[in-house]
């Protein structure tokens, strides 16, 4: 009902302003001005229908655009000599200018405001305008789970932003028919609950969405641009695309690799030989942080903890790999020969 009243009022005002336009060379009863006013009203209503698909988030942008457009119209009215328009009274020209600038500003502001959310504005106000403190979580890093451990250490500050479209993706995975995907999705939701309950960081659920963008990764990049924040991920492809688009990325895998122990060639370490390597007589073991260690001539020591000397270190995109040779392999004790506890 309210929309109908506003639309009717707008049409009536447009027709009244248009009716004031009477070119001096035409008969006083000429309906040219009335036709112009009716055409303007029809154009305004047509614009309204074109913009009808805007969401509620566009209201704030539309209001701001209306105020800016009105201010611009006031400047033009103040600078423009209206007596140069001899075919219409100044009130009609002023009315059309305010309608034109005001409605155009409102339309543009609403279209732009559709991309923003009130939650983002509240967060920006709460953070005192420090946009660099926003860190946006993607789906992969939530499911990975290590982000919760990083938060609990206190190394992260500011506000963690979880977009609604990421939550929807997590829920979709958690509802999957595939048991593996379902477990991963539920794990991600549990991780979010764990982070939210912790006092270390603030968590903001952002309602911002971008209907014209279908890909979730591109939505994350667009949101990061608007908030001036960083994306936290362990997705290699998202990392590269975001960097190309000028968005900073905090990669959990890069953090984990940087925290791995620094071992130089010639140093010794103990490693448990877990399986056979690709090359002849090689054995493969892993450190506590998951770093792979390839040991020459260690195939016969599978299932043993042995002392090795590091011969080289290889840096790959997935992390570091150590290569070594056995030092005290003969002194190693097989698992099946270790003493066992017996009951009393």
C-alpha positions as CSV (number, residue, x, y, z in Angstrom):
1,X,0.0,0.0,0.0
2,X,2.8,2.4,0.9
3,X,4.6,1.7,-2.3
4,X,1.5,2.4,-4.3
5,X,1.0,5.8,-2.5
6,X,4.6,6.9,-3.1
7,X,4.4,5.8,-6.8
8,X,1.1,7.7,-7.3
9,X,2.6,10.8,-5.6
10,X,5.6,10.7,-7.8
11,X,3.5,10.4,-11.0
12,X,1.2,13.2,-10.0
13,X,4.2,15.5,-9.2
14,X,5.9,14.7,-12.5
15,X,2.7,15.4,-14.5
16,X,2.1,18.7,-12.6
17,X,5.7,19.9,-13.2
18,X,5.4,18.8,-16.8
19,X,2.1,20.7,-17.3
20,X,3.9,23.9,-16.4
21,X,6.0,23.6,-19.5
22,X,4.4,25.7,-22.4
23,X,6.7,26.8,-25.2
24,X,5.9,30.4,-26.0
25,X,5.6,29.7,-29.7
26,X,2.7,27.4,-29.2
27,X,-0.9,27.8,-28.3
28,X,-1.6,28.2,-24.5
29,X,-3.8,25.1,-24.6
30,X,-1.0,23.0,-26.1
31,X,-0.5,19.7,-24.2
32,X,3.2,19.4,-24.9
33,X,4.2,19.9,-21.2
34,X,1.5,17.5,-20.0
35,X,2.9,14.8,-22.4
36,X,6.5,15.5,-21.2
37,X,5.4,15.2,-17.6
38,X,3.6,11.9,-18.3
39,X,6.5,10.6,-20.2
40,X,8.9,11.4,-17.3
41,X,6.5,9.7,-14.9
42,X,6.4,6.6,-17.1
43,X,10.2,6.6,-17.3
44,X,10.6,6.8,-13.5
45,X,8.1,4.0,-12.9
46,X,10.0,1.9,-15.6
47,X,13.2,2.5,-13.7
48,X,11.6,1.4,-10.5
49,X,10.5,-1.9,-12.0
50,X,14.0,-2.5,-13.3
51,X,15.4,-2.0,-9.9
52,X,12.8,-4.0,-8.1
53,X,15.1,-7.0,-7.7
54,X,17.3,-5.2,-5.2
55,X,17.6,-6.7,-1.7
56,X,17.0,-4.9,1.6
57,X,20.7,-4.2,1.9
58,X,20.2,-1.7,-1.0
59,X,18.0,0.5,1.2
60,X,21.0,2.2,2.9
61,X,22.8,2.8,-0.4
62,X,19.6,4.1,-2.0
63,X,19.1,6.6,0.8
64,X,22.7,7.8,0.6
65,X,22.4,8.1,-3.2
66,X,19.1,10.1,-2.8
67,X,20.8,12.6,-0.4
68,X,23.8,13.0,-2.7
69,X,21.6,13.4,-5.8
70,X,19.5,16.0,-4.0
71,X,22.6,17.9,-2.9
72,X,23.9,17.8,-6.5
73,X,20.6,19.1,-7.8
74,X,20.7,22.0,-5.3
75,X,24.1,23.0,-6.5
76,X,23.0,22.9,-10.1
77,X,19.9,24.9,-9.3
78,X,22.0,27.5,-7.5
79,X,24.5,27.9,-10.3
80,X,22.1,27.6,-13.3
81,X,20.3,30.8,-14.5
82,X,16.8,29.4,-14.7
83,X,15.5,32.6,-16.5
84,X,17.2,31.2,-19.6
85,X,14.3,28.7,-19.9
86,X,11.6,31.1,-21.1
87,X,9.2,28.3,-22.0
88,X,8.7,27.1,-18.3
89,X,8.5,28.7,-14.9
90,X,11.6,28.2,-12.6
91,X,9.6,25.9,-10.2
92,X,9.1,23.3,-13.0
93,X,12.8,23.3,-14.0
94,X,13.8,23.0,-10.3
95,X,11.3,20.2,-9.8
96,X,12.6,18.2,-12.8
97,X,16.2,18.7,-11.7
98,X,15.6,17.4,-8.2
99,X,13.6,14.5,-9.5
100,X,16.3,13.6,-12.1
101,X,19.3,13.9,-9.8
102,X,17.5,12.5,-6.7
103,X,16.1,9.4,-8.4
104,X,19.3,8.8,-10.4
105,X,21.4,9.0,-7.2
106,X,18.9,6.7,-5.4
107,X,19.0,4.1,-8.2
108,X,22.8,4.1,-8.4
109,X,23.2,4.0,-4.6
110,X,20.7,1.1,-4.3
111,X,22.6,-0.9,-6.9
112,X,25.9,-0.3,-5.2
113,X,24.5,-0.8,-1.7
114,X,23.2,-4.2,-2.7
115,X,26.8,-5.5,-2.4
116,X,27.2,-4.3,1.2
117,X,25.7,-5.7,4.4
118,X,24.7,-4.0,7.6
119,X,26.8,-6.5,9.5
120,X,29.9,-5.4,7.6
121,X,29.2,-1.7,8.4
122,X,28.6,-2.6,12.1
123,X,31.9,-4.5,12.1
124,X,33.7,-1.6,10.5
125,X,32.3,0.7,13.1
126,X,33.2,-1.6,16.0
127,X,36.8,-2.0,14.7
128,X,37.2,1.8,14.5
129,X,37.8,1.7,10.7
130,X,40.8,-0.7,11.0
131,X,39.9,-2.7,7.9
132,X,43.2,-4.6,7.9
133,X,42.0,-6.4,11.1
134,X,39.4,-8.4,9.2
135,X,40.4,-11.9,8.3
136,X,38.0,-13.9,6.2
137,X,37.9,-17.7,6.6
138,X,37.3,-20.0,3.6
139,X,35.7,-23.4,3.6
140,X,38.9,-25.4,3.3
141,X,40.7,-23.8,6.3
142,X,37.6,-24.3,8.5
143,X,37.4,-28.0,7.6
144,X,41.2,-28.4,8.1
145,X,40.8,-27.4,11.7
146,X,44.3,-26.1,12.5
147,X,42.9,-22.5,12.5
148,X,41.3,-23.2,15.9
149,X,44.7,-24.2,17.3
150,X,46.2,-21.0,15.9
151,X,43.5,-18.9,17.4
152,X,44.0,-20.5,20.8
153,X,47.7,-19.6,20.8
154,X,46.8,-15.9,20.6
155,X,48.8,-15.2,17.4
156,X,45.7,-14.0,15.6
157,X,44.0,-10.7,16.4
158,X,41.2,-8.6,15.0
159,X,37.9,-10.1,13.7
160,X,37.4,-13.4,11.9
161,X,34.7,-13.1,9.3
162,X,32.7,-16.1,8.2
163,X,30.5,-15.3,5.2
164,X,27.0,-16.8,4.9
165,X,27.9,-18.4,1.6
166,X,30.7,-20.3,3.3
167,X,28.3,-21.4,6.0
168,X,25.9,-22.6,3.3
169,X,28.7,-24.6,1.6
170,X,29.7,-26.2,4.9
171,X,26.0,-27.1,5.6
172,X,25.8,-28.6,2.1
173,X,28.9,-30.7,2.7
174,X,27.6,-31.8,6.1
175,X,24.3,-32.9,4.5
176,X,26.1,-34.9,1.8
177,X,25.1,-38.6,1.1
178,X,28.8,-39.4,1.1
179,X,29.9,-40.3,4.6
180,X,33.4,-38.9,4.1
181,X,32.1,-35.5,2.9
182,X,29.5,-35.5,5.6
183,X,32.1,-36.0,8.4
184,X,34.3,-33.3,6.9
185,X,31.4,-30.8,6.9
186,X,30.4,-31.6,10.4
187,X,34.0,-31.3,11.5
188,X,34.0,-27.8,10.0
189,X,30.9,-26.8,11.8
190,X,32.4,-28.1,15.1
191,X,35.6,-26.1,14.5
192,X,33.5,-22.9,14.0
193,X,31.7,-23.5,17.3
194,X,35.1,-24.1,19.0
195,X,36.5,-20.8,17.6
196,X,33.4,-18.8,18.5
197,X,33.3,-20.0,22.1
198,X,37.0,-19.1,22.6
199,X,37.8,-15.6,24.0
200,X,40.9,-15.1,21.8
201,X,39.2,-13.7,18.7
202,X,35.9,-12.2,17.7
203,X,33.8,-14.0,15.1
204,X,31.5,-12.1,12.7
205,X,29.0,-13.9,10.5
206,X,28.8,-11.7,7.4
207,X,25.5,-11.5,5.5
208,X,27.2,-10.0,2.5
209,X,26.6,-11.9,-0.8
210,X,27.2,-11.3,-4.4
211,X,24.4,-12.9,-6.5
212,X,26.1,-12.0,-9.8
213,X,29.1,-14.1,-8.7
214,X,28.6,-17.8,-8.7
215,X,32.1,-19.1,-7.6
216,X,32.7,-19.1,-3.9
217,X,36.4,-18.3,-4.2
218,X,35.5,-15.1,-6.2
219,X,32.9,-14.1,-3.6
220,X,35.6,-14.4,-1.0
221,X,38.0,-12.2,-3.0
222,X,35.3,-9.6,-3.6
223,X,34.4,-9.5,0.1
224,X,38.0,-9.1,1.1
225,X,38.3,-6.1,-1.3
226,X,35.3,-4.5,0.3
227,X,36.4,-5.0,3.9
228,X,40.0,-4.4,3.1
229,X,40.8,-7.7,4.9
230,X,42.8,-10.8,4.3
231,X,41.7,-14.3,3.4
232,X,42.8,-17.2,5.6
233,X,43.0,-20.4,3.5
234,X,45.0,-23.5,2.7
235,X,43.8,-23.7,-0.9
236,X,46.8,-23.2,-3.2
237,X,44.7,-22.1,-6.2
238,X,42.7,-19.5,-4.1
239,X,46.0,-18.2,-2.8
240,X,47.4,-17.5,-6.3
241,X,44.1,-16.0,-7.7
242,X,43.7,-13.7,-4.6
243,X,47.3,-12.5,-4.9
244,X,46.8,-11.7,-8.6
245,X,43.7,-9.6,-7.7
246,X,45.6,-7.7,-5.0
247,X,44.1,-9.4,-2.0
248,X,46.4,-10.5,0.9
249,X,46.3,-14.2,1.9
250,X,47.3,-16.0,5.1
251,X,48.0,-19.6,4.1
252,X,47.9,-22.1,7.0
253,X,50.1,-24.5,5.1
254,X,52.8,-21.8,4.7
255,X,52.6,-21.1,8.4
256,X,53.0,-24.8,9.2
257,X,56.0,-25.1,6.9
258,X,57.7,-22.1,8.4
259,X,57.4,-23.7,11.9
260,X,58.9,-27.0,10.9
261,X,62.3,-27.7,12.5
262,X,65.3,-26.3,10.8
263,X,67.7,-29.1,10.0
264,X,70.9,-28.7,8.1
265,X,72.9,-31.3,6.1
266,X,75.2,-33.2,8.4
267,X,73.0,-33.0,11.5
268,X,71.6,-36.1,13.2
269,X,68.1,-37.0,14.1
270,X,66.0,-40.0,15.1
271,X,63.3,-41.2,12.8
272,X,60.9,-44.1,12.8
273,X,61.1,-46.0,9.5
274,X,57.5,-46.6,8.5
275,X,57.5,-48.0,5.0
276,X,59.6,-48.8,1.9
277,X,60.7,-46.0,-0.4
278,X,60.5,-45.7,-4.2
279,X,64.1,-46.5,-4.8
280,X,65.9,-49.7,-4.0
281,X,66.7,-50.2,-0.3
282,X,65.1,-46.9,0.7
283,X,63.1,-46.5,3.8
284,X,60.5,-43.7,4.5
285,X,59.7,-42.1,7.9
286,X,57.8,-39.1,9.1
287,X,58.6,-36.5,11.8
288,X,55.9,-35.5,14.3
289,X,54.9,-32.6,12.2
290,X,54.4,-34.8,9.1
291,X,57.6,-34.0,7.3
292,X,58.7,-36.9,5.1
293,X,62.2,-38.3,5.6
294,X,63.7,-40.6,3.0
295,X,66.6,-42.7,4.3
296,X,69.0,-44.7,2.0
297,X,69.7,-48.4,2.9
298,X,66.9,-48.4,5.5
299,X,64.5,-50.8,3.9
300,X,65.5,-53.6,6.3
301,X,64.8,-51.4,9.3
302,X,61.1,-50.9,8.6
303,X,59.4,-50.7,12.0
304,X,62.4,-49.4,13.9
305,X,63.6,-46.1,15.3
306,X,67.0,-45.4,13.9
307,X,69.6,-42.6,14.1
308,X,70.3,-41.0,10.7
309,X,72.4,-38.2,9.3
310,X,70.7,-35.6,7.1
311,X,72.3,-35.4,3.7
312,X,70.1,-32.9,2.0
313,X,66.9,-30.9,2.4
314,X,64.5,-30.4,-0.5
315,X,61.9,-27.5,-0.5
316,X,58.7,-28.3,-2.4
317,X,55.4,-26.5,-2.8
318,X,54.0,-28.9,-0.2
319,X,56.8,-28.3,2.3
320,X,60.2,-29.7,3.1
321,X,61.6,-33.2,2.5
322,X,64.6,-34.6,4.3
323,X,67.0,-37.1,2.8
324,X,69.5,-39.0,5.0
325,X,71.6,-42.1,5.6
326,X,71.5,-44.5,8.5
327,X,74.1,-44.1,11.2
328,X,73.2,-46.6,14.0
329,X,70.8,-48.8,12.1
330,X,72.4,-51.9,13.6
331,X,71.6,-50.8,17.1
332,X,68.0,-50.2,16.4
333,X,65.5,-52.5,18.1
334,X,62.6,-53.9,16.1
335,X,59.1,-53.2,17.5
336,X,58.3,-56.9,17.9
337,X,61.5,-57.5,20.0
338,X,60.8,-54.7,22.5
339,X,60.1,-55.9,26.1
340,X,56.4,-56.1,26.9
341,X,54.7,-55.5,30.3
342,X,53.1,-58.5,31.8
343,X,50.4,-58.5,34.3
344,X,51.1,-59.3,37.9
